[in-house]
Amino acid sequence: MAYKAGFVAIIGKPNVGKSSLVNSLVGEKVSITSPKAQTTRNRIFGIKNTSDYQIVFVDTPGVQHTQNKLGEYMTKATEGATAGVDAIVIVLDALRIGQEDYKIIERYEKVKCPKILVINKIENTNYEKMYPLLSKLNEYKFIDKFITTSAYRKINIEELEKMLVEYLPEGEPFYPTDEYTDKSLRFMCGEIIREKALLFLQEEIPHGLAIEISTFDETRKTIKIDANLVTDNARHKQIIIGSKGEMLKKIGSSARAEIENLAGTKVMLELFVKVKKDWKDDSVALSDFGFSKKDL
């Protein structure tokens, strides 16, 4: 069989499980996950390699209404992700399918490449409850294939991968076959820190939180990282630090353990908290926090 390689965009509302789906398909943690919406802010490539094919998954921020420059950036990242891909996967949450989902599906009606509709998180429901929704979704004749999945329980992940391989063109791999993401270790470390902050702070801190890596010194034996947790609200600073610094220590300890596992080396991590008002509307700040200048 000839080698195949291509790009697949993962599209959908915030918090439908796009990042979890990409992580399951790739078999490595490419994108951070969180119960909070808008966890993914950048367009991230996850790379699935086998001896027969390479699938480059483009994990995108959730389709949403823009309210600031950060929102505009995320919208551009999503729109750009669908340009020139070989297939589009539209992800729905089995428990939360509504008008917004239908609008997203309809947005891709005239896109020429194959489109697969994935109803994710089926571990939370059953066929009887989903039947009326499946009947409605079946009306979209421009959708090439449907599949139900659970990224959490790895249900139908292999089946979805097989579907996607059918649409890949023959050709050489786009990335080295030992890589599973296009992002740098520095970027991944910042994302891991942000994931732990979102996890432990839960609803106490909204999405006015960014990570700024101020020091990243990598040697053969250790990685030294200094990072700022940047909030846009002065009242949130003490919440992030916590009583006697306990919350910041908790975030740092969890992040350091995962970064050491990722990098395979000892990590020295120091976290600080900084207040920068309205950073989500500041192009310079967004660029400093790792968002591409050409999309701002």
C-alpha positions in Angstrom: 0.0 0.0 0.0 1.3 3.4 -0.9 2.1 5.8 1.9 -0.6 8.5 2.6 -0.4 11.8 4.4 -2.8 14.7 4.9 -4.4 17.3 7.1 -7.7 17.0 9.1 -9.3 19.9 10.8 -11.3 19.4 14.0 -14.1 21.9 14.3 -16.9 22.5 16.8 -18.3 24.6 19.7 -16.1 25.2 22.8 -16.0 22.3 25.2 -17.4 19.5 23.0 -14.3 17.4 23.4 -12.2 18.4 20.4 -8.9 18.4 22.2 -9.6 15.1 24.0 -10.5 13.6 20.6 -7.2 14.7 19.1 -5.3 13.4 22.1 -7.0 10.0 21.7 -6.4 9.8 18.0 -2.7 10.8 18.2 -2.1 8.7 21.3 -0.2 11.5 23.0 -1.2 14.6 24.9 -1.1 17.3 22.3 -3.8 19.7 23.5 -4.6 20.6 27.1 -8.1 19.8 28.3 -10.4 21.3 30.9 -14.1 21.4 31.8 -14.0 25.1 30.9 -14.9 26.3 27.5 -12.2 28.0 25.3 -9.4 26.0 26.8 -7.7 25.7 23.4 -6.6 29.2 22.2 -4.1 28.3 19.4 -4.3 26.2 16.3 -2.4 23.1 17.3 -1.2 20.3 15.1 -1.3 16.8 16.5 0.5 14.2 14.4 -0.5 10.6 14.1 2.2 8.4 12.6 2.1 4.8 11.5 4.2 2.9 9.0 1.5 3.4 6.3 0.3 7.0 6.9 0.6 10.3 8.7 -2.5 12.3 9.8 -1.9 15.9 10.8 -4.8 16.9 13.0 -5.5 20.6 13.4 -7.1 21.1 16.8 -8.8 24.5 16.8 -10.3 26.9 19.3 -14.1 26.5 19.7 -16.3 28.3 17.2 -17.6 31.3 19.1 -18.7 35.0 19.1 -15.7 37.4 19.2 -15.7 40.0 22.1 -12.0 41.1 22.0 -8.7 40.7 20.2 -8.2 37.3 21.8 -11.6 36.2 20.5 -10.8 37.5 17.0 -7.5 35.6 17.1 -9.3 32.4 18.0 -11.8 32.9 15.2 -9.1 33.4 12.7 -7.3 30.3 13.9 -10.4 28.3 13.4 -11.1 29.7 10.0 -7.5 29.2 8.8 -7.5 25.6 10.0 -10.0 24.5 7.3 -8.1 26.0 4.4 -6.5 23.3 2.3 -7.3 20.3 4.5 -8.2 16.9 3.2 -11.1 16.4 5.6 -13.1 18.2 8.2 -14.3 16.6 11.4 -17.2 18.5 13.0 -17.6 17.5 16.7 -20.8 17.7 18.7 -21.5 17.0 22.4 -24.1 14.2 22.5 -25.8 15.9 25.5 -25.8 19.5 24.1 -26.8 19.5 20.4 -28.7 22.6 19.4 -29.1 25.5 17.0 -25.5 26.7 17.3 -24.3 23.2 16.3 -26.6 23.2 13.3 -25.3 26.6 12.2 -21.7 25.3 12.4 -22.6 22.3 10.3 -24.3 24.4 7.7 -21.3 26.7 7.5 -19.3 23.9 5.8 -22.0 22.8 3.3 -20.2 24.2 0.3 -16.7 23.3 1.4 -15.4 20.8 -1.1 -13.5 18.3 1.1 -15.1 15.4 2.9 -16.9 16.1 6.1 -17.4 13.7 9.0 -19.8 14.4 11.8 -18.7 13.1 15.2 -21.2 12.8 18.1 -18.8 12.7 21.0 -19.2 12.0 24.8 -21.7 9.2 24.2 -20.7 7.7 27.5 -23.1 10.3 29.0 -26.3 9.2 27.1 -27.8 6.3 25.2 -29.2 5.5 21.7 -32.8 6.1 22.7 -32.1 9.6 23.8 -30.0 10.4 20.8 -32.3 9.0 18.2 -34.3 12.2 17.5 -31.1 14.1 17.2 -29.5 11.5 14.9 -32.6 11.7 12.7 -32.3 15.5 12.5 -28.6 15.3 11.7 -29.2 12.7 9.0 -31.0 15.5 7.0 -27.6 17.0 6.2 -26.9 15.2 3.0 -23.7 17.0 2.4 -22.1 15.2 5.4 -20.1 12.3 4.1 -20.1 10.1 7.2 -21.4 10.0 10.8 -19.9 8.3 13.8 -20.5 8.3 17.6 -17.5 8.4 19.9 -16.3 8.7 23.4 -12.8 10.2 23.5 -12.8 9.6 27.3 -13.5 5.9 27.0 -11.8 5.4 23.6 -15.0 4.2 22.0 -14.9 4.1 18.1 -11.6 6.1 18.0 -9.9 3.5 15.8 -13.0 3.4 13.6 -12.9 7.2 13.1 -9.2 7.0 12.3 -9.9 4.3 9.6 -12.5 6.6 8.1 -10.0 9.5 7.9 -7.3 7.4 6.3 -9.6 6.8 3.4 -9.6 10.5 2.6 -5.8 11.0 2.8 -3.9 11.5 -0.5 -0.8 9.5 -1.3 2.4 11.3 -0.5 5.3 11.8 1.7 4.9 12.8 5.4 4.8 16.5 6.2 6.6 16.2 9.5 9.3 13.8 10.9 7.6 10.5 11.7 8.9 10.6 15.3 7.1 13.9 16.1 3.5 14.1 17.5 3.1 17.9 17.5 4.3 21.0 15.7 4.6 22.9 18.9 7.8 23.6 20.8 8.6 22.2 24.3 8.5 25.8 25.6 4.9 26.2 24.2 3.8 22.9 25.6 5.1 23.8 29.1 3.1 27.0 29.1 0.0 25.1 28.1 0.5 22.5 30.9 0.8 25.3 33.5 -2.4 26.9 32.1 -4.2 23.6 32.2 -3.3 23.0 35.9 -4.4 26.6 36.8 -7.8 26.0 35.1 -8.1 22.6 36.8 -7.4 23.8 40.3 -9.0 27.3 40.2 -12.2 25.9 38.5 -14.9 28.6 38.4 -13.0 31.0 40.7 -11.0 32.5 37.8 -12.6 33.0 34.4 -10.6 32.9 31.1 -8.8 36.2 31.9 -5.7 34.1 32.5 -2.5 33.7 30.4 0.9 32.2 30.8 4.1 34.1 30.1 7.3 32.1 30.1 10.0 34.6 31.1 12.8 32.1 31.5 13.3 28.8 29.6 16.8 27.4 30.0 17.3 23.9 28.8 20.4 21.9 29.5 21.2 18.2 29.1 20.2 17.5 32.7 17.6 20.1 33.7 15.1 22.7 32.4 14.8 25.9 34.4 11.4 27.6 33.8 10.2 30.9 35.3 6.6 31.6 34.3 4.0 34.4 35.1 0.4 33.6 35.5 -1.1 36.8 34.1 -4.6 37.8 35.1 -6.6 40.8 33.9 -8.2 41.4 37.3 -6.3 42.6 40.4 -8.9 40.9 42.7 -7.9 37.5 41.2 -4.2 37.7 42.1 -4.6 36.6 45.7 -7.0 33.8 44.6 -4.4 32.4 42.3 -1.7 32.7 45.0 -4.0 31.2 47.6 -3.6 31.2 51.4 0.1 31.2 52.3 0.8 30.6 48.6 -0.7 27.1 48.7 -2.7 27.4 45.4 0.3 28.6 43.4 2.4 25.7 45.0 -0.3 23.2 44.0 -0.4 24.5 40.4 3.4 24.5 40.2 3.8 21.0 41.7 1.3 19.4 39.4 2.6 21.2 36.3 6.2 20.4 37.1 5.5 16.6 37.4 3.8 16.6 34.0 6.5 18.6 32.4 9.2 16.3 33.8 7.2 13.3 32.3 6.9 15.1 29.0 10.6 16.2 28.8 12.1 13.2 30.5 14.4 15.4 32.6 14.4 17.3 35.9 12.5 20.5 35.9 13.0 23.6 38.1 9.8 25.6 37.9 9.0 28.9 39.6 5.6 30.6 39.2 4.7 34.2 39.8 1.4 36.1 39.4 1.2 39.3 37.4 -1.8 41.6 36.8 -2.2 43.1 33.2 -5.5 44.8 32.7 -7.3 44.2 29.4 -4.5 42.0 28.0 -7.0 40.2 25.8 -7.4 43.5 23.8 -3.7 44.3 23.7 -1.9 43.1 20.5 1.5 43.4 22.1 0.6 41.4 25.1 -1.1 38.7 23.0 2.0 38.4 20.9 4.2 38.1 24.1 1.9 35.3 25.3 2.5 33.3 22.2 -0.2 34.2 19.8 0.9 34.7 16.2 1.3 38.4 15.2 0.0 37.8 11.7 -3.4 36.7 13.1 -3.8 39.6 15.5 
